[in-house]
Amino acid sequence: MSQHVVGVFFLHLSSDCGQPPLNTRIVGGQEAPAGSWPWQVSLQQSAHFCGGSLINNLWVLTAAHCVPSGNPAGLTVFLGLQSLQGSNPNKVSRTVAQIIVHPDYNSVTSNNDIALLKLSSSVSFTSYISPVCLAASDSSFYSGVNSWVTGWGNVGEGVGLPSPQTLMEVEVPVVGNRLCYCDYSSEGITITDNMICAGLTEGGKDSCQGDSGGPMVSKQGGRWIQAGVVSFGVGCARPNIPGVYTRVSQYQNWVNSQITSNQPGFITFTSTGTNSDLSVSCTGLPPIPTPTPNDLVLFMIPAVSCGQAAGNSRVLNSNSVASADEWPWMASLQKNGQHVCGGTLVALDFVLSNADCFSSSPNASDWTVILGRLKQNGSNPFEVTLKVTNITLSNLTGSNIAVLQLSARPPLNNYIQPICLGTERTFPEGSTCWAAGWSSGGGGEEQVLQEFQTSVVNCGNASADSICTEQFTPEQVSDCPKFA
């Protein structure tokens, strides 16, 4: 990047979701403390028949098989409910104005078993009523990931929930789709990519009848993220027969196409370690797809805690020379020892940049990446230099992205941290963002990292894959005053 600033960071958060203030932590489960799962709802037509989850102040996510007719008549949604019987001081109810069943729902195979309910009016959030986050499309849930399922369903096959029918919770590990496919093949049931499974090999813990439509959630970084919607199973809590859930991450585009304002909070859930499910094999199991070098699929990159800069306390309407720990994800991409472009650390050993920085067939050995750098000239006591082992350029029409794989993982500290990647399809006009980079002629003799505040604007006729900001120039950045 010799002529322009690279690196735009958005400070916009789509939804304050998945953070129950009263949560400090079915079959084989236990009663849930009041307020532990404030997104849990009860669908009732004179009595409880299915669960669901609140995903913003007006919409509920549930299973399509709970509302197959799409007719909202007589349907009531109860929120803030603790027990189906007795007093519920935090209870709120709404009728349903609209039901949207996924157009490809198949009642025979249970594929695409997902639906949206629009409430008759919005609800106010409290300690007992608040939305859950939803797993974004690039989420990964490896075998063994801890998850929780909640509901008012049966506590055993044919055994109803005893009075006063208090909300139950159960912890179950994710079962990989390949193993789940093998488990269900003897039942003549096909597990698809639109499903996710959870349960114990020995059985004993599971969702059951009456839990349908309710949430399966996992916790990451202080937020609860919904991975699944209770869909089906064979019996309840049987050995080697896990529960099957609709995989929420498969439906981000569909949900956002139906909810066009105040969209739910989608967050990427990333599993760590290795996925043991990849070693599973059985008759009829499809082979594991092998990605090609041109498949630029960023969700295959393992992420870590991101977007936290110890020295960054940005204020509005400001621009300046940056300090060492304000943008710890900034990378200097160097070819044969010379700075060429900026980039951003997006995982422990991957950097994202602009494809225009490279030739059509770049040689990775010509490139190095410097992290923790503040000055292009002068001392940088916190910097780390890493070799590049692979450069992947996007071959998608209209895209302009390059991903660099590093030779090693850098030590993370206040000066080297990965950034979070936005999962929203759109950022509202006026959203505040910051650009940073080593612009030509900026930063004085030492060429210190520059920063500049700008705002999102309408792109007009630009590609739908673009995002536009107010115009700024390297001169604006280099003329910025230095913070005292």
Secondary structure as the mmCIF struct_conf table of DSSP 4:
data_model
#
loop_
_struct_conf.conf_type_id
_struct_conf.id
_struct_conf.beg_label_comp_id
_struct_conf.beg_label_asym_id
_struct_conf.beg_label_seq_id
_struct_conf.end_label_comp_id
_struct_conf.end_label_asym_id
_struct_conf.end_label_seq_id
BEND BEND1 GLN A 3 HIS A 4
STRN STRN1 VAL A 8 PHE A 10
BEND BEND2 SER A 14 SER A 14
BEND BEND3 GLY A 18 GLY A 18
TURN_TY1_P TURN_TY1_P1 PRO A 21 LEU A 22
STRN STRN2 VAL A 27 VAL A 27
BEND BEND4 GLY A 28 GLY A 28
STRN STRN3 GLN A 30 GLU A 31
HELX_LH_PP_P HELX_LH_PP_P1 ALA A 32 PRO A 33
TURN_TY1_P TURN_TY1_P2 ALA A 34 GLY A 35
BEND BEND5 SER A 36 TRP A 37
TURN_TY1_P TURN_TY1_P3 PRO A 38 TRP A 39
STRN STRN4 GLN A 40 GLN A 44
BEND BEND6 GLN A 45 ALA A 47
STRN STRN5 HIS A 48 LEU A 54
BEND BEND7 ASN A 56 LEU A 58
STRN STRN6 TRP A 59 THR A 62
HELX_RH_3T_P HELX_RH_3T_P1 ALA A 64 CYS A 66
BEND BEND8 VAL A 67 VAL A 67
TURN_TY1_P TURN_TY1_P4 PRO A 68 SER A 69
TURN_TY1_P TURN_TY1_P5 ALA A 73 GLY A 74
STRN STRN7 THR A 76 LEU A 79
BEND BEND9 GLY A 80 GLY A 80
STRN STRN8 SER A 83 SER A 83
BEND BEND10 LEU A 84 GLY A 86
TURN_TY1_P TURN_TY1_P6 PRO A 89 ASN A 90
STRN STRN9 VAL A 92 VAL A 101
TURN_TY1_P TURN_TY1_P7 PRO A 103 ASP A 104
TURN_TY1_P TURN_TY1_P8 SER A 107 THR A 109
TURN_TY1_P TURN_TY1_P9 ASN A 111 ASN A 112
STRN STRN10 ALA A 115 LEU A 119
BEND BEND11 SER A 120 SER A 121
BEND BEND12 SER A 127 TYR A 128
HELX_LH_PP_P HELX_LH_PP_P2 PRO A 131 VAL A 132
STRN STRN11 CYS A 133 ALA A 135
TURN_TY1_P TURN_TY1_P10 SER A 137 ASP A 138
TURN_TY1_P TURN_TY1_P11 SER A 143 GLY A 144
STRN STRN12 ASN A 146 GLY A 151
BEND BEND13 TRP A 152 TRP A 152
BEND BEND14 VAL A 155 VAL A 155
STRN STRN13 GLY A 156 GLY A 156
TURN_TY1_P TURN_TY1_P12 GLU A 157 GLY A 158
STRN STRN14 VAL A 159 VAL A 159
HELX_LH_PP_P HELX_LH_PP_P3 GLY A 160 PRO A 162
TURN_TY1_P TURN_TY1_P13 SER A 163 PRO A 164
STRN STRN15 THR A 166 THR A 166
STRN STRN16 MET A 168 VAL A 175
HELX_RH_AL_P HELX_RH_AL_P1 ASN A 177 SER A 185
TURN_TY1_P TURN_TY1_P14 SER A 186 GLY A 188
HELX_LH_PP_P HELX_LH_PP_P4 THR A 190 THR A 192
TURN_TY1_P TURN_TY1_P15 ASP A 193 ASN A 194
STRN STRN17 MET A 195 ALA A 198
TURN_TY1_P TURN_TY1_P16 THR A 201 GLU A 202
STRN STRN18 ASP A 206 ASP A 206
TURN_TY1_P TURN_TY1_P17 GLN A 209 GLY A 210
TURN_TY1_P TURN_TY1_P18 SER A 212 GLY A 213
STRN STRN19 PRO A 215 GLN A 220
TURN_TY1_P TURN_TY1_P19 GLY A 221 GLY A 222
STRN STRN20 ARG A 223 PHE A 232
BEND BEND15 VAL A 234 ALA A 237
TURN_TY1_P TURN_TY1_P20 PRO A 239 ASN A 240
STRN STRN21 GLY A 243 ARG A 247
HELX_RH_3T_P HELX_RH_3T_P2 VAL A 248 TYR A 251
HELX_RH_AL_P HELX_RH_AL_P2 GLN A 252 GLN A 258
BEND BEND16 SER A 261 ASN A 262
STRN STRN22 PHE A 266 ILE A 267
BEND BEND17 GLY A 273 GLY A 273
HELX_RH_3T_P HELX_RH_3T_P3 SER A 276 SER A 279
TURN_TY1_P TURN_TY1_P21 THR A 283 GLY A 284
HELX_LH_PP_P HELX_LH_PP_P5 LEU A 285 PRO A 289
TURN_TY1_P TURN_TY1_P22 PRO A 293 ASN A 294
HELX_RH_3T_P HELX_RH_3T_P4 LEU A 298 MET A 300
BEND BEND18 ILE A 301 ILE A 301
BEND BEND19 SER A 305 SER A 305
BEND BEND20 GLY A 307 GLY A 307
TURN_TY1_P TURN_TY1_P23 ALA A 310 GLY A 311
BEND BEND21 LEU A 316 ASN A 317
STRN STRN23 ASN A 319 VAL A 321
HELX_LH_PP_P HELX_LH_PP_P6 ALA A 322 SER A 323
TURN_TY1_P TURN_TY1_P24 ALA A 324 ASP A 325
BEND BEND22 GLU A 326 TRP A 327
TURN_TY1_P TURN_TY1_P25 PRO A 328 TRP A 329
STRN STRN24 MET A 330 LYS A 335
TURN_TY1_P TURN_TY1_P26 ASN A 336 GLY A 337
STRN STRN25 GLN A 338 ALA A 347
TURN_TY1_P TURN_TY1_P27 LEU A 348 ASP A 349
STRN STRN26 PHE A 350 ASN A 354
HELX_RH_3T_P HELX_RH_3T_P5 ALA A 355 CYS A 357
BEND BEND23 PHE A 358 PHE A 358
BEND BEND24 SER A 360 SER A 361
HELX_RH_3T_P HELX_RH_3T_P6 ALA A 364 ASP A 366
STRN STRN27 TRP A 367 LEU A 371
BEND BEND25 GLY A 372 GLY A 372
STRN STRN28 LYS A 375 LYS A 375
BEND BEND26 GLN A 376 GLY A 378
TURN_TY1_P TURN_TY1_P28 PRO A 381 PHE A 382
STRN STRN29 VAL A 384 LEU A 393
BEND BEND27 LEU A 396 LEU A 396
TURN_TY1_P TURN_TY1_P29 THR A 397 GLY A 398
STRN STRN30 ILE A 401 LEU A 406
BEND BEND28 SER A 407 ALA A 408
HELX_LH_PP_P HELX_LH_PP_P7 ARG A 409 LEU A 412
STRN STRN31 ASN A 413 ASN A 413
TURN_TY1_P TURN_TY1_P30 ASN A 414 TYR A 415
STRN STRN32 ILE A 416 ILE A 416
HELX_LH_PP_P HELX_LH_PP_P8 PRO A 418 GLY A 422
BEND BEND29 ARG A 425 ARG A 425
TURN_TY1_P TURN_TY1_P31 GLU A 429 GLY A 430
STRN STRN33 THR A 432 GLY A 437
TURN_TY1_P TURN_TY1_P32 SER A 440 GLY A 441
BEND BEND30 GLY A 443 GLY A 443
TURN_TY1_P TURN_TY1_P33 GLY A 444 GLN A 447
STRN STRN34 VAL A 448 VAL A 448
HELX_LH_PP_P HELX_LH_PP_P9 LEU A 449 LEU A 449
STRN STRN35 GLN A 450 VAL A 457
TURN_TY1_P TURN_TY1_P34 GLY A 460 ASN A 461
BEND BEND31 ALA A 462 ALA A 462
TURN_TY1_P TURN_TY1_P35 ALA A 464 ASP A 465
STRN STRN36 CYS A 468 THR A 469
HELX_RH_AL_P HELX_RH_AL_P3 PRO A 474 SER A 478
TURN_TY1_P TURN_TY1_P36 ASP A 479 ASP A 479
BEND BEND32 CYS A 480 CYS A 480
HELX_LH_PP_P HELX_LH_PP_P10 PRO A 481 PHE A 483
#
